[in-house]
Amino acid sequence: MKANKKNFDAIIIGSGIGGLVTASQLAAKGAKVLVLEKYIIPGGSGGSFRRKGYTFDVGASMIFGFGEKGFTNLLTRALKDVNEKCETIPDPVQLQYHLPNNLSISVDREYKEFISKLSRLFPEEKEGIRKFYGTCKKVFNCLDSMPLLSIEDPAYLLKVFFKAPLSCIGLARWLPINAGDVARKFIKNTELLKFIDIECFCWSVMPALKTPMINAGMVFTDRHAGGINYPKGGVGKIAEKLVSGIEKLGSKIRYKAHVTEIILKNERAVGVKLSNGEEIHSDIIVSNSTRWDTFGLSNNQKGLIAREYVPKSEFKWSETYKPSPSFVSIHLGVEGDLIDKSFNCHHIIVEDWEELENEKGVIFISIPTLLDSSLAPKGKHIIHAFTPSSISEWDDLSRKEYLAKKENYYSFLISKISKIIPKLDQNIDHKEIGTPRTHRKFLGRYEGSYGPIPNKKLLGLLPMPFNTTKIKNLYCVGDSCFPGQGLNAVAFSGYACAHKIGSKLNINDFKLPD
Ligand SMILES: Cc1cc2nc3c(=O)[nH]c(=O)nc-3n(C[C@H](O)[C@H](O)[C@H](O)COP(=O)(O)OP(=O)(O)OC[C@H]3O[C@@H](n4cnc5c(N)ncnc54)[C@H](O)[C@@H]3O)c2cc1C
């Protein structure tokens, strides 16, 4: 198919929240962008899909970044910058843990309440608890006092240093540190250290010793500062509103537009090729696909870049980080009277600490209809549950074996959820089961992975790559870039990417954001 003219300042491959925040920020700065999404809805793992009157979240449902104050509320800000807003519902409790030895604790929105509760469970560690979470708060306060833009841009670094010098120095200090090392400085009780492991694992899929302190500081404090807030109508509303804002500013999104190749000329990215043969050209290409999918980093995998042009630094990165396992997810529509109104929305079950990082070692459960009843038909609830599972468990199965294994995992999840929601199996109105193969296929993610995790203990966030790549005019955004997984983290990555491109196009505001 004939190549078109360069109608767009930038092409963004993928409409995950990282891709959409890049697109919306560029559009807000006056650039004309084209987002190419291979699926039929926007949002990737942060999208929603509808079945039989239910609105299910694809993946994310515990949402940070919707606060009103400070600078870490990147979802609120990203929407506002394109004249959009999500109505949100505050969640009074971030999460209820159901842990070995009958340890059960909920994390209240109110910081003091949570700290007193935890201190009552571990009275001899009262001081250590205060110091650990207090240090997290210090890290957060540094982050929250400066506009969060591209660390790759020297002009920004200089400006932000003059605006908040102490915060910059504070953050630089925590960049190479992991949360587990800080916890061990203050806390000795092994069960409490395990608790801090699951506090990290539930969003970083790593124990505390491998979880960067910057991310821990952000998560463990923002849940009490901005709080956890659920977007009314489902998490997919965030992506839908970003798309609406982008389109109103004259930029475009195309669905069922599967990019199969990034076209290079003289070792620069100059355009993309779609699965239908169409070529679209632009001087700037942004990939919101994972680094494994963009560069084809495993032996037999074809990426978007021809193998001979893949930078060595990308292969090196794939030696430092590996893909985390994927999940088996179930989405259920259930009878409403099964769940009491006072039940918390998000739960985590761990039965054996030794299994934390293993297949089916942790069960995540969300019931978003407790916050927003409009997600289900009248008198019904939604339960979304998932457990870690590796692609190696699911490849090379016959159709019959695959279906049998799906049912087996389904029964496993139902039996575990039934421990906190009895009689579940007799009250199911609708069910969907997704495996790592489903995540790979519908989210276009290598091995269906949740994202990169360190191969070994690393120096905090230092080795995570930023948005620029060694290929001229090619940028990456999303969870395989600094600072990693989670909607607010990929929103940061989107802000940083758009800022870096903005400085190249000379469209950035001179002033830092208020
Ligand atoms: C089960 C689960 C639960 C989670 N829970 C939470 C949570 O509670 N809170 C939270 O903050 N985070 C959560 N996360 C993590 C969060 O959802 C992700 O980190 C984040 O959404 C990743 O965003 P992204 O921009 O990197 O891209 P993705 O969401 O991966 O989106 C990338 C998009 O690019 C498209 N694409 C890929 N390749 C191509 C191509 N070649 N051509 C065209 N389009 C392409 C894909 O179709 C997809 O739409 C969860 C994730 C999962 C899987």
The ligand as a Tripos MOL2 file, in Angstrom:
@<TRIPOS>MOLECULE
LIG
   53    58     1     0     0
SMALL
NO_CHARGES

@<TRIPOS>ATOM
      1 C1         -4.4950   -8.2630   36.2000 C.3       1 LIG1
      2 C2         -3.8370   -6.9040   36.3710 C.ar      1 LIG1
      3 C3         -4.1750   -6.1340   37.4910 C.ar      1 LIG1
      4 C4         -3.6000   -4.8760   37.6680 C.ar      1 LIG1
      5 N1         -3.9900   -4.1120   38.7420 N.ar      1 LIG1
      6 C5         -3.5440   -2.8370   38.8460 C.ar      1 LIG1
      7 C6         -4.0900   -1.9590   39.8240 C.ar      1 LIG1
      8 O1         -4.9830   -2.3410   40.5970 O.2       1 LIG1
      9 N2         -3.6260   -0.6820   39.8730 N.ar      1 LIG1
     10 C7         -2.6850   -0.2070   38.9910 C.ar      1 LIG1
     11 O2         -2.3140    0.9750   39.0520 O.2       1 LIG1
     12 N3         -2.1590   -1.0290   38.0430 N.ar      1 LIG1
     13 C8         -2.5730   -2.3160   37.9400 C.ar      1 LIG1
     14 N4         -2.0950   -3.1230   36.9440 N.ar      1 LIG1
     15 C9         -0.9690   -2.6420   36.1150 C.3       1 LIG1
     16 C10        -1.3930   -1.6490   35.0640 C.3       1 LIG1
     17 O3         -2.6280   -2.0300   34.5130 O.3       1 LIG1
     18 C11        -0.3140   -1.5990   33.9830 C.3       1 LIG1
     19 O4          0.9690   -1.3980   34.5680 O.3       1 LIG1
     20 C12        -0.5510   -0.4710   32.9910 C.3       1 LIG1
     21 O5         -1.9060   -0.4330   32.5850 O.3       1 LIG1
     22 C13         0.3480   -0.6910   31.7720 C.3       1 LIG1
     23 O6          0.1550    0.3840   30.8800 O.3       1 LIG1
     24 P1          1.0130    0.5580   29.5710 P.3       1 LIG1
     25 O7          0.8310    1.9420   29.0970 O.co2     1 LIG1
     26 O8          2.4060    0.0960   29.8080 O.co2     1 LIG1
     27 O9          0.4060   -0.3810   28.4560 O.3       1 LIG1
     28 P2         -0.5830   -1.5850   28.2590 P.3       1 LIG1
     29 O10        -1.6940   -1.5400   29.2370 O.co2     1 LIG1
     30 O11         0.1880   -2.8340   28.0940 O.co2     1 LIG1
     31 O12        -1.2070   -1.2070   26.8430 O.3       1 LIG1
     32 C14        -0.4760   -1.2890   25.6410 C.3       1 LIG1
     33 C15        -1.4460   -1.1330   24.4860 C.3       1 LIG1
     34 O13        -0.7060   -1.1990   23.2690 O.3       1 LIG1
     35 C16        -1.4020   -1.9980   22.3290 C.3       1 LIG1
     36 N5         -0.4070   -2.5500   21.4150 N.ar      1 LIG1
     37 C17         0.6410   -3.3530   21.7530 C.ar      1 LIG1
     38 N6          1.3650   -3.6740   20.6570 N.ar      1 LIG1
     39 C18         0.7570   -3.0430   19.6040 C.ar      1 LIG1
     40 C19         1.0340   -2.9900   18.2150 C.ar      1 LIG1
     41 N7          2.0720   -3.6430   17.6890 N.pl3     1 LIG1
     42 N8          0.2190   -2.2490   17.4210 N.ar      1 LIG1
     43 C20        -0.8340   -1.5610   17.9480 C.ar      1 LIG1
     44 N9         -1.1470   -1.6000   19.2760 N.ar      1 LIG1
     45 C21        -0.3570   -2.3160   20.0860 C.ar      1 LIG1
     46 C22        -2.0890   -3.0540   23.1810 C.3       1 LIG1
     47 O14        -3.2070   -3.6200   22.4930 O.3       1 LIG1
     48 C23        -2.4940   -2.2420   24.4220 C.3       1 LIG1
     49 O15        -3.7570   -1.6470   24.2600 O.3       1 LIG1
     50 C24        -2.6600   -4.3790   36.7230 C.ar      1 LIG1
     51 C25        -2.3280   -5.1560   35.6080 C.ar      1 LIG1
     52 C26        -2.9170   -6.3980   35.4220 C.ar      1 LIG1
     53 C27        -2.5680   -7.1890   34.1870 C.3       1 LIG1
@<TRIPOS>BOND
     1     1     2 1
     2     2     3 ar
     3     2    52 ar
     4     3     4 ar
     5     4     5 ar
     6     4    50 ar
     7     5     6 ar
     8     6     7 ar
     9     6    13 1
    10     7     8 2
    11     7     9 ar
    12     9    10 ar
    13    10    11 2
    14    10    12 ar
    15    12    13 ar
    16    13    14 ar
    17    14    15 1
    18    14    50 ar
    19    15    16 1
    20    16    17 1
    21    16    18 1
    22    18    19 1
    23    18    20 1
    24    20    21 1
    25    20    22 1
    26    22    23 1
    27    23    24 1
    28    24    25 2
    29    24    26 1
    30    24    27 1
    31    27    28 1
    32    28    29 2
    33    28    30 1
    34    28    31 1
    35    31    32 1
    36    32    33 1
    37    33    34 1
    38    33    48 1
    39    34    35 1
    40    35    36 1
    41    35    46 1
    42    36    37 ar
    43    36    45 ar
    44    37    38 ar
    45    38    39 ar
    46    39    40 ar
    47    39    45 ar
    48    40    41 1
    49    40    42 ar
    50    42    43 ar
    51    43    44 ar
    52    44    45 ar
    53    46    47 1
    54    46    48 1
    55    48    49 1
    56    50    51 ar
    57    51    52 ar
    58    52    53 1
@<TRIPOS>SUBSTRUCTURE
     1 LIG1         1 GROUP 0 **** ****
